[in-house]
Amino acid sequence: MGGLVNWVMKKRFNAILVVALCSFIPMMFWLSAAVLGLVVLRKGVKDGIPVIAWGGLPALVLWGIQGDATALMVLIDTFILAFVLREKVSWAWVMLGASLLAAISSLVQPLLMANLLDMVAELIQQVLSNEGETDIPSKEMIVRQAVIAMSVVQAYIAVGALFLARRWQSRLYNPGGLKKEFHEFRLPLIIALVLGAMVLVGESLGGGFEILSRAAVPALVIPGLALVHGILALKKIGIVGLVVFYLIGILVLSVYFANILIFLAVVDSFVDIRGRMQSKPSDVN
């Protein structure tokens, strides 16, 4: 992969070619988004615009033919989030941006993929009917839930693509930079409060507001993971500690795992746990 990244960064045409090719290949649009993210992070929006404009044409064609705008939406989301990360140099703003993009996307998806959503809803109803289910959700309800799921998934695939792009950038130009960024990643209090408010509004009002909570939850979970990774790094606990953490979280805590991570992320926004841990030795001296 390192050879591909080096080749992509040599010329704009190379980046356009890879973005276009990966946009056209099924299930490879995440790689095209990562390449686009790297171009924007390293060279800026001015160089990124031709890459998304020409490289994104196959995604545009697929949308026109198949009615599926997923690849196109992921490219657009990644472009915007890469710009945010380049300007703010903050993953907290990326998380807030991803949650807001997911909410906005939920308003656009029914217009962009109406035929596909209708087909999916009818297929789900048919499957449930064939299985003898009596309480079959309405077509409108199925479409709404599908829109919410797709919007959130697309936004956070873009976050994953941007993370990969940042990893490539770190390896090429700043070894170890991404690891340090992730270990220090902490939500500022104002952003944590905004995301928390989105969760409360979405859970309280439901319906069309449900997208707010669905979009904000991952943006709170990821900083919780970063907090644990950062603490283990400060304590010089290696890969074994991370393996144990994830095993306990997934197998033991199960459905409560995400809630615990959200709680840790919010608490960290108030008290800066890692900052306090680092200041202790100097306080003793």
N, C-alpha and C positions, 0 to 999 in steps of 0.2 A: 504493500500500500504506500510505503514511503516513496518508492520510485514514481508511482502515479501522481502523487501530490507534487513532487518536484517538477514533473513534466507539465502538470496543469499550471503551475505558477510561472513557467517560463514565458508563455505567450497567452494573450487573451483568447485567441482562436482555440487553443488547447482546452481552456476552461469551458468555452461555449460548446465544443464538440462533446466533452464528457457529460456536461449538464444535459445536452440534447439527447444523447444516446441513453443515459440512465433514466431520463424522464419517459422515454418511449418503452423501455423494457419493464414489464410488469413487476411490481414489488421492489423496484430498484430506485424509485424516486427519492428515497431518503439519502442515497449517495449523491444524487445530483444536487439535493438541497445542501448537503454538507460541503460540496465543492463551491457552490454559490456563496455559502456562509464564509468560507475561507477567503474568497476573493474580496468580499465586502470588509471583513475584519482586517485583512492585510493592506488592501489597496483603496478601500473606501467606496462610497456609493457611486461615484462617477464611473469607476471601472466596473462596478457591479451591475449597473443598469443595462449595458449591452449584453452582458452574460445572461441575465434573466430574460431580456427581451428576445434574443435569438435562441438561447438554449431552452427557453420555456415554450417555444413554438410546438414541439411534439406534445407537451402536456395540454396545450390549448386545443390541438387537433383531436387528441383522445377525448377531451371533454365534449367536443362537437360531435364526435362519432358515437361514443359510448354513453355520454351523459354523466360521466364520473369526473368530477373536478378535484379529486383528492390530491393528485400530483401537483396540479396548478396551485391549489390553496396552500400546500406545504411549502412550495417554493416562495410564494408571496410572504407567508408567515416567517420563514427563515430569513428572507431578505430584510424584513422590518426588524426582527429581533437582533440580527447581526448589526444593523445600524445602531440600535439601542445599546448593545454591548460595546461597540466601538466608541460611541459618544460618552456613555456613562461609566464605562469600565466597571460595571456592577451587575452581578447575576441577580441581585434582588430586583432591579428594574426589569430584567429579562423575565423573571417569574411573574411580575405584575403585568408586563406586556403580554405574556402568553395567555394569562387568564382573561384579560380584556379582549384579546384577539379571538379567543374561543367564544366569548359572549357575542361579539360582533358577527363572527362566522355563523352562529346559530340563526341569525336574522337573514343571512345571505344564502345559506345552504338550500332552503326550500325553493328559492328562485333559480339557483344554478343546477340543482339536481332533482327537480320535481318528478320527472318520469322515473328515474332510478328509485327514488324514495317510495313512490306509489307501487312500483313493482316489488320492492322488498316487503312493504306492508302487506300486499296481497299474498305473497309467498308465505309469510309468517302466519297469516290467518288461515291459509289453506293447510299448512302443516299442522297447526293446532286443531283444526277441524277434523283432519284425517286421524289424529290421535284421540279423538273422542272428547276433547275439551269442550265444556259447556260455557265457561266464562271467557270468551274470546275478546281481547281488547279491541276497541274501535280502530279503524284505519287511521284516524287523526291522532290517537294516542300513540300508536306504534310509530308513526312518522315523527312525532315530537320527540320521543325517546331516541329514535335513530339519529335525528338531527343533533341532539345534545351529545350523544356518544361520539358521533363523527367529528363534531366541532372540537371537542376536548382532545380526542385522539390526534387529530391533525395538528393542533397547536403544540402538543407535547412531543409529537414526532419531530416538529420543527425545533423544539428545544433540544432534543436528542441529537439532531443533525448539527445544530450549532455547537453543542458540546464536543462532538467529534471534530468539527472544524477548528475549534479552539485547541483541541488536543494536537491536531496536525500543526497548527501555528506554533504551539508551545515547543513541539519537537524540533521544528525547523529553525525557529528564531529565538526561542526562550526556554530552553530545557528546564523542566521542573516547574514552570510557571503555572500551569493549569492545576497541578496537585496542590500548590500553595493557595491558589485562588479558592479551590473547593474546600480545603481545610479551614479557611478563614471566612467562608461564605456565611453571612448572617443578615437577616432581614432587619432593616431600620424599623424603628417602632411605628412610624407613620404607615409604611407599606404593610407591616403585619396587621395593623388596625384596619386598613382598607380591605385586605384579604379576609380578615375575620368578619368584617361587616358583610362582605359578599356571601360568606357561608351562612351567616345568620339570616340575611334577607332571603336567600334561596331556600333554606330549610323552612323558614316561617311561612312564606307566601306560596311556595310551590308553583305548579303550573309553568307558565312561561319564564318565571324567575328561577326555576330550578337550575338552569344553566349556570347561574352565578356561583352557587355552591359547588357544583361539579367542576367548574373551571378553576376555582380557587383552592380546592383541596390539594391537588398535586403541587401547587405553588407553595404550600405550607409544609407538605411532606418532605420535599427535596431539601429544604434548609435544615429540617430535623435530621436527615441522613448526614448532611454535611457537618452538623454539630457533633454527631457521634464519631464520624471519621476524624474530625479535628481533635477531639478529646483523646482518642486512641493514639493519634500521631504525637500529641503532646506528652502522653504517658509512655511513648515509645513501645506501644503494643503493636505487633506486626499483623500479618495476614491472618494468623490464627485467631486473634481477637475479633477481626471482622467476620470471619467464618462463623465463630460462635455467636456473635451478635445477630447475624442474619438467620442462623438456624433457630435461635430462640425466638426471634421476631416472627418468622414465618410459621414455624411448627408449633410453638407454644402459645405465643400471644395471638397469633392468627388475626382475627377480625379487629382486634384492639391495637394492632401494631401501628396502623396509620394514625389512629387517634393519639397514641402516645407520642409519635413523632411530631404531630401538629402541636401538642402541648409543649414539647421541648423547644420547638422553634419559636413559639410565642413567648415562653419564659425567657429564652435567650435574647429576644428582642428587648426585653425590659432590663435584664441584669448583666448581659454580656458574659456568659459563663466562661468562655475561653480566655477572655481578657482578664478576668479575676484569677483564673488559674495561673496565667503567666505572670501576674503581678505579685503573687504570694512569695516567691523566693526573695525578691527585692524588699518586700515589706519586713521579712524576717531579719535581713541584714541591716 
